[in-house]
Amino acid sequence: GFRLSAQGLAEEVRAFRDAIERRDANAAQLGHQLYDRLIRPVSAELAGDKLTISPNGVLHYLPFAALMDGDKYLLDRFNLRLIPSAGTLAYLKTDRAARVGTLLALGNPDLGNSSYDLPNAQVEAVNVAALFPSSRALVRGAASKTAVRELASGFSMLGFMMTSAISG
């Protein structure tokens, strides 16, 4: 699991959207800062050219396609798909060849400190995995980077369930 701070995120998203609407030259820099904050920490785990994002809270208002890594926009790196919730994965078509499993859902990873527990994410991972045949939910200690590396290629879809801890 990855823990990303939500402190000040609502203000950063608002500033980025305002800069885009005003056609402010500062928009690119703000988009780069948000990329560094939200995408760069998980970029090593992103493979292929397709990325499905299920935003939560203030992230519903973030134009992910306009985030920039300093060289390219996120839209230039990936075919982006935004969905309103992880539960909608059951209704999406996939153009990939069939894999051993349909969905590998991860939730509430054990980060070594109970204050980081994501109980709603654990329930969501189990419930979403139950919607798909040949799916698996990994929670707590089983929801690890190692498990993703070892198991991900055997599934058509990956679901990373996150709590709604973002305020603002």
Secondary structure by P-SEA (a helix, b strand, c coil): cbbbbccaaaaaaaaaaaaaaacccaaaaaaaaaaaaccccccccccccbbbbbccccccccccccccccccccccccbbbbbcccccccccccccccccccccccccccccccccccaaaaaaaaaaaaacccbbbbccccccaaaaaaccccccbbbbbbcccccc
